Amino acid sequence: MNRYDPLGEEAVIDFGSPDFTIVKPGRFVRCAVTGAAIPLASLTYWDADLNEAYIDAPAALARWKQRNSR
């Protein structure tokens, strides 16, 4: 692990419903809305259709509103 990057490597995830599959091991993924690092142990919100993760419910709702505002 790089001592300058406390989270280590970013994981690559295939988000499914209701589970996800780790394609490339790592310690975290990035929130598609905020860009914040999400430790895999804390990963709770994602969209299987868009294959993206969200840091929290407000971020997931923000993405949903983006997609459904048309």
N, CA, C and O atoms as CSV, one atom per row, in Angstrom:
chain,resi,resn,atom,element,x,y,z
A,1,MET,N,N,0.843,-1.182,0.000
A,1,MET,CA,C,0.000,0.000,0.000
A,1,MET,C,C,0.883,1.238,0.000
A,1,MET,O,O,1.893,1.299,0.701
A,2,ASN,N,N,0.490,2.212,-0.790
A,2,ASN,CA,C,1.209,3.471,-0.875
A,2,ASN,C,C,0.971,4.268,0.411
A,2,ASN,O,O,-0.180,4.482,0.791
A,3,ARG,N,N,2.017,4.701,1.073
A,3,ARG,CA,C,1.844,5.401,2.348
A,3,ARG,C,C,1.194,6.764,2.180
A,3,ARG,O,O,0.709,7.342,3.152
A,4,TYR,N,N,1.179,7.288,0.946
A,4,TYR,CA,C,0.528,8.575,0.695
A,4,TYR,C,C,-0.949,8.418,0.348
A,4,TYR,O,O,-1.676,9.410,0.290
A,5,ASP,N,N,-1.394,7.207,0.121
A,5,ASP,CA,C,-2.790,6.924,-0.210
A,5,ASP,C,C,-3.347,5.978,0.847
A,5,ASP,O,O,-3.229,4.762,0.700
A,6,PRO,N,N,-3.958,6.514,1.919
A,6,PRO,CA,C,-4.396,5.679,3.037
A,6,PRO,C,C,-5.448,4.644,2.662
A,6,PRO,O,O,-5.606,3.649,3.371
A,7,LEU,N,N,-6.169,4.854,1.568
A,7,LEU,CA,C,-7.178,3.876,1.177
A,7,LEU,C,C,-6.624,2.776,0.282
A,7,LEU,O,O,-7.281,1.751,0.099
A,8,GLY,N,N,-5.446,2.960,-0.274
A,8,GLY,CA,C,-4.879,1.948,-1.150
A,8,GLY,C,C,-5.446,2.034,-2.552
A,8,GLY,O,O,-5.798,3.118,-3.017
A,9,GLU,N,N,-5.537,0.909,-3.222
A,9,GLU,CA,C,-5.987,0.838,-4.607
A,9,GLU,C,C,-7.502,0.959,-4.733
A,9,GLU,O,O,-8.252,0.495,-3.874
A,10,GLU,N,N,-7.932,1.590,-5.818
A,10,GLU,CA,C,-9.367,1.668,-6.120
A,10,GLU,C,C,-9.810,0.349,-6.745
A,10,GLU,O,O,-9.159,-0.169,-7.652
A,11,ALA,N,N,-10.906,-0.178,-6.257
A,11,ALA,CA,C,-11.458,-1.433,-6.768
A,11,ALA,C,C,-12.256,-1.170,-8.036
A,11,ALA,O,O,-12.724,-0.058,-8.278
A,12,VAL,N,N,-12.402,-2.222,-8.844
A,12,VAL,CA,C,-13.308,-2.195,-9.990
A,12,VAL,C,C,-14.415,-3.180,-9.666
A,12,VAL,O,O,-14.160,-4.351,-9.382
A,13,ILE,N,N,-15.646,-2.695,-9.712
A,13,ILE,CA,C,-16.798,-3.484,-9.281
A,13,ILE,C,C,-17.797,-3.621,-10.413
A,13,ILE,O,O,-18.010,-2.681,-11.179
A,14,ASP,N,N,-18.414,-4.798,-10.520
A,14,ASP,CA,C,-19.552,-5.009,-11.408
A,14,ASP,C,C,-20.773,-5.041,-10.498
A,14,ASP,O,O,-21.002,-6.015,-9.780
A,15,PHE,N,N,-21.552,-3.968,-10.538
A,15,PHE,CA,C,-22.692,-3.839,-9.635
A,15,PHE,C,C,-23.884,-4.594,-10.182
A,15,PHE,O,O,-24.349,-4.337,-11.292
A,16,GLY,N,N,-24.366,-5.523,-9.389
A,16,GLY,CA,C,-25.540,-6.291,-9.757
A,16,GLY,C,C,-26.665,-6.012,-8.788
A,16,GLY,O,O,-26.594,-5.088,-7.978
A,17,SER,N,N,-27.690,-6.810,-8.879
A,17,SER,CA,C,-28.824,-6.677,-7.971
A,17,SER,C,C,-29.130,-8.062,-7.422
A,17,SER,O,O,-29.510,-8.933,-8.204
A,18,PRO,N,N,-28.995,-8.307,-6.182
A,18,PRO,CA,C,-28.763,-7.401,-5.065
A,18,PRO,C,C,-27.306,-7.316,-4.619
A,18,PRO,O,O,-27.007,-6.611,-3.655
A,19,ASP,N,N,-26.398,-8.010,-5.290
A,19,ASP,CA,C,-24.998,-8.045,-4.870
A,19,ASP,C,C,-24.096,-7.442,-5.943
A,19,ASP,O,O,-24.542,-7.111,-7.042
A,20,PHE,N,N,-22.820,-7.308,-5.597
A,20,PHE,CA,C,-21.836,-6.849,-6.567
A,20,PHE,C,C,-20.699,-7.854,-6.632
A,20,PHE,O,O,-20.492,-8.643,-5.710
A,21,THR,N,N,-19.968,-7.811,-7.737
A,21,THR,CA,C,-18.823,-8.691,-7.950
A,21,THR,C,C,-17.580,-7.833,-8.076
A,21,THR,O,O,-17.568,-6.843,-8.807
A,22,ILE,N,N,-16.544,-8.213,-7.365
A,22,ILE,CA,C,-15.276,-7.491,-7.440
A,22,ILE,C,C,-14.502,-7.995,-8.656
A,22,ILE,O,O,-14.119,-9.163,-8.721
A,23,VAL,N,N,-14.279,-7.108,-9.608
A,23,VAL,CA,C,-13.559,-7.438,-10.831
A,23,VAL,C,C,-12.058,-7.264,-10.606
A,23,VAL,O,O,-11.255,-8.108,-11.005
A,24,LYS,N,N,-11.692,-6.151,-9.958
A,24,LYS,CA,C,-10.296,-5.879,-9.609
A,24,LYS,C,C,-10.268,-5.516,-8.132
A,24,LYS,O,O,-10.903,-4.541,-7.730
A,25,PRO,N,N,-9.546,-6.276,-7.315
A,25,PRO,CA,C,-9.513,-5.999,-5.876
A,25,PRO,C,C,-9.001,-4.600,-5.559
A,25,PRO,O,O,-8.172,-4.042,-6.277
A,26,GLY,N,N,-9.502,-4.071,-4.502
A,26,GLY,CA,C,-9.081,-2.765,-4.022
A,26,GLY,C,C,-9.751,-2.486,-2.691
A,26,GLY,O,O,-10.473,-3.330,-2.162
A,27,ARG,N,N,-9.513,-1.314,-2.157
A,27,ARG,CA,C,-10.048,-0.966,-0.842
A,27,ARG,C,C,-11.269,-0.067,-0.917
A,27,ARG,O,O,-12.023,0.030,0.051
A,28,PHE,N,N,-11.481,0.608,-2.076
A,28,PHE,CA,C,-12.570,1.569,-2.170
A,28,PHE,C,C,-13.041,1.713,-3.606
A,28,PHE,O,O,-12.377,1.265,-4.541
A,29,VAL,N,N,-14.210,2.351,-3.768
A,29,VAL,CA,C,-14.721,2.785,-5.067
A,29,VAL,C,C,-15.077,4.261,-4.939
A,29,VAL,O,O,-15.164,4.781,-3.826
A,30,ARG,N,N,-15.280,4.930,-6.046
A,30,ARG,CA,C,-15.628,6.350,-6.038
A,30,ARG,C,C,-17.128,6.545,-6.228
A,30,ARG,O,O,-17.763,5.838,-7.011
A,31,CYS,N,N,-17.677,7.499,-5.512
A,31,CYS,CA,C,-19.078,7.885,-5.674
A,31,CYS,C,C,-19.231,8.555,-7.033
A,31,CYS,O,O,-18.463,9.452,-7.380
A,32,ALA,N,N,-20.219,8.119,-7.795
A,32,ALA,CA,C,-20.448,8.666,-9.127
A,32,ALA,C,C,-20.966,10.098,-9.087
A,32,ALA,O,O,-20.858,10.818,-10.080
A,33,VAL,N,N,-21.523,10.519,-7.966
A,33,VAL,CA,C,-22.078,11.866,-7.853
A,33,VAL,C,C,-21.084,12.837,-7.236
A,33,VAL,O,O,-20.880,13.933,-7.758
A,34,THR,N,N,-20.466,12.444,-6.133
A,34,THR,CA,C,-19.598,13.363,-5.394
A,34,THR,C,C,-18.113,13.154,-5.663
A,34,THR,O,O,-17.313,14.063,-5.439
A,35,GLY,N,N,-17.735,11.979,-6.137
A,35,GLY,CA,C,-16.326,11.663,-6.336
A,35,GLY,C,C,-15.612,11.220,-5.068
A,35,GLY,O,O,-14.415,10.936,-5.091
A,36,ALA,N,N,-16.346,11.160,-3.962
A,36,ALA,CA,C,-15.758,10.742,-2.681
A,36,ALA,C,C,-15.408,9.258,-2.704
A,36,ALA,O,O,-16.071,8.462,-3.370
A,37,ALA,N,N,-14.357,8.897,-1.968
A,37,ALA,CA,C,-13.963,7.495,-1.832
A,37,ALA,C,C,-14.908,6.791,-0.874
A,37,ALA,O,O,-15.215,7.310,0.199
A,38,ILE,N,N,-15.369,5.602,-1.264
A,38,ILE,CA,C,-16.257,4.791,-0.436
A,38,ILE,C,C,-15.524,3.493,-0.114
A,38,ILE,O,O,-15.301,2.683,-1.014
A,39,PRO,N,N,-15.140,3.270,1.155
A,39,PRO,CA,C,-14.516,1.988,1.503
A,39,PRO,C,C,-15.478,0.841,1.183
A,39,PRO,O,O,-16.678,0.953,1.431
A,40,LEU,N,N,-14.963,-0.248,0.639
A,40,LEU,CA,C,-15.839,-1.361,0.262
A,40,LEU,C,C,-16.679,-1.863,1.430
A,40,LEU,O,O,-17.814,-2.297,1.236
A,41,ALA,N,N,-16.129,-1.808,2.638
A,41,ALA,CA,C,-16.879,-2.263,3.811
A,41,ALA,C,C,-18.098,-1.381,4.086
A,41,ALA,O,O,-19.025,-1.805,4.776
A,42,SER,N,N,-18.104,-0.159,3.553
A,42,SER,CA,C,-19.203,0.776,3.776
A,42,SER,C,C,-20.115,0.917,2.562
A,42,SER,O,O,-21.067,1.697,2.594
A,43,LEU,N,N,-19.840,0.180,1.501
A,43,LEU,CA,C,-20.613,0.313,0.264
A,43,LEU,C,C,-22.023,-0.230,0.458
A,43,LEU,O,O,-22.212,-1.422,0.703
A,44,THR,N,N,-23.009,0.653,0.348
A,44,THR,CA,C,-24.405,0.289,0.568
A,44,THR,C,C,-25.292,0.664,-0.609
A,44,THR,O,O,-26.266,-0.031,-0.896
A,45,TYR,N,N,-24.965,1.760,-1.297
A,45,TYR,CA,C,-25.821,2.282,-2.356
A,45,TYR,C,C,-25.140,2.188,-3.712
A,45,TYR,O,O,-24.002,2.627,-3.878
A,46,TRP,N,N,-25.857,1.604,-4.694
A,46,TRP,CA,C,-25.364,1.564,-6.061
A,46,TRP,C,C,-26.530,1.356,-7.010
A,46,TRP,O,O,-27.631,0.988,-6.601
A,47,ASP,N,N,-26.266,1.600,-8.281
A,47,ASP,CA,C,-27.255,1.397,-9.328
A,47,ASP,C,C,-26.700,0.339,-10.273
A,47,ASP,O,O,-25.684,0.556,-10.933
A,48,ALA,N,N,-27.375,-0.809,-10.335
A,48,ALA,CA,C,-26.905,-1.904,-11.173
A,48,ALA,C,C,-27.004,-1.550,-12.657
A,48,ALA,O,O,-26.149,-1.961,-13.441
A,49,ASP,N,N,-28.036,-0.794,-13.058
A,49,ASP,CA,C,-28.201,-0.434,-14.468
A,49,ASP,C,C,-27.102,0.506,-14.940
A,49,ASP,O,O,-26.592,0.353,-16.050
A,50,LEU,N,N,-26.733,1.470,-14.116
A,50,LEU,CA,C,-25.685,2.423,-14.476
A,50,LEU,C,C,-24.294,1.929,-14.090
A,50,LEU,O,O,-23.288,2.495,-14.519
A,51,ASN,N,N,-24.238,0.869,-13.276
A,51,ASN,CA,C,-22.988,0.299,-12.772
A,51,ASN,C,C,-22.140,1.368,-12.079
A,51,ASN,O,O,-20.966,1.558,-12.394
A,52,GLU,N,N,-22.785,2.075,-11.106
A,52,GLU,CA,C,-22.071,3.106,-10.359
A,52,GLU,C,C,-22.484,3.088,-8.892
A,52,GLU,O,O,-23.586,2.668,-8.538
A,53,ALA,N,N,-21.568,3.556,-8.053
A,53,ALA,CA,C,-21.757,3.557,-6.597
A,53,ALA,C,C,-22.083,4.962,-6.106
A,53,ALA,O,O,-21.773,5.955,-6.763
A,54,TYR,N,N,-22.722,5.023,-4.925
A,54,TYR,CA,C,-23.070,6.295,-4.293
A,54,TYR,C,C,-22.660,6.250,-2.830
A,54,TYR,O,O,-22.783,5.214,-2.177
A,55,ILE,N,N,-22.179,7.360,-2.324
A,55,ILE,CA,C,-21.684,7.429,-0.951
A,55,ILE,C,C,-22.803,7.320,0.079
A,55,ILE,O,O,-22.599,6.780,1.166
A,56,ASP,N,N,-23.999,7.839,-0.265
A,56,ASP,CA,C,-25.107,7.813,0.687
A,56,ASP,C,C,-26.433,7.947,-0.061
A,56,ASP,O,O,-26.460,8.094,-1.283
A,57,ALA,N,N,-27.525,7.894,0.693
A,57,ALA,CA,C,-28.855,7.984,0.091
A,57,ALA,C,C,-29.079,9.316,-0.638
A,57,ALA,O,O,-29.642,9.305,-1.733
A,58,PRO,N,N,-28.662,10.467,-0.080
A,58,PRO,CA,C,-28.846,11.717,-0.824
A,58,PRO,C,C,-28.132,11.718,-2.184
A,58,PRO,O,O,-28.657,12.272,-3.150
A,59,ALA,N,N,-26.967,11.119,-2.270
A,59,ALA,CA,C,-26.257,11.045,-3.549
A,59,ALA,C,C,-27.009,10.146,-4.527
A,59,ALA,O,O,-27.118,10.472,-5.709
A,60,ALA,N,N,-27.526,9.026,-4.047
A,60,ALA,CA,C,-28.311,8.131,-4.905
A,60,ALA,C,C,-29.577,8.836,-5.389
A,60,ALA,O,O,-29.953,8.704,-6.553
A,61,LEU,N,N,-30.226,9.573,-4.512
A,61,LEU,CA,C,-31.424,10.319,-4.885
A,61,LEU,C,C,-31.099,11.414,-5.904
A,61,LEU,O,O,-31.869,11.641,-6.838
A,62,ALA,N,N,-29.971,12.087,-5.727
A,62,ALA,CA,C,-29.560,13.122,-6.676
A,62,ALA,C,C,-29.396,12.527,-8.071
A,62,ALA,O,O,-29.840,13.125,-9.051
A,63,ARG,N,N,-28.759,11.350,-8.175
A,63,ARG,CA,C,-28.590,10.698,-9.481
A,63,ARG,C,C,-29.947,10.295,-10.046
A,63,ARG,O,O,-30.197,10.476,-11.237
A,64,TRP,N,N,-30.825,9.752,-9.206
A,64,TRP,CA,C,-32.154,9.362,-9.654
A,64,TRP,C,C,-32.901,10.576,-10.214
A,64,TRP,O,O,-33.536,10.481,-11.265
A,65,LYS,N,N,-32.830,11.714,-9.518
A,65,LYS,CA,C,-33.495,12.930,-9.989
A,65,LYS,C,C,-32.905,13.398,-11.319
A,65,LYS,O,O,-33.638,13.870,-12.188
A,66,GLN,N,N,-31.578,13.271,-11.484
A,66,GLN,CA,C,-30.940,13.626,-12.757
A,66,GLN,C,C,-31.507,12.806,-13.900
A,66,GLN,O,O,-31.827,13.332,-14.966
A,67,ARG,N,N,-31.625,11.520,-13.662
A,67,ARG,CA,C,-32.075,10.606,-14.707
A,67,ARG,C,C,-33.554,10.743,-15.016
A,67,ARG,O,O,-33.981,10.444,-16.131
A,68,ASN,N,N,-34.342,11.189,-14.050
A,68,ASN,CA,C,-35.792,11.207,-14.206
A,68,ASN,C,C,-36.381,12.615,-14.311
A,68,ASN,O,O,-37.590,12.788,-14.158
A,69,SER,N,N,-35.557,13.605,-14.566
A,69,SER,CA,C,-36.037,14.975,-14.638
A,69,SER,C,C,-36.477,15.385,-16.046
A,69,SER,O,O,-36.947,16.505,-16.247
A,70,ARG,N,N,-36.327,14.498,-17.003
A,70,ARG,CA,C,-36.660,14.835,-18.393
A,70,ARG,C,C,-38.111,14.751,-18.661
A,70,ARG,O,O,-38.546,15.006,-19.784
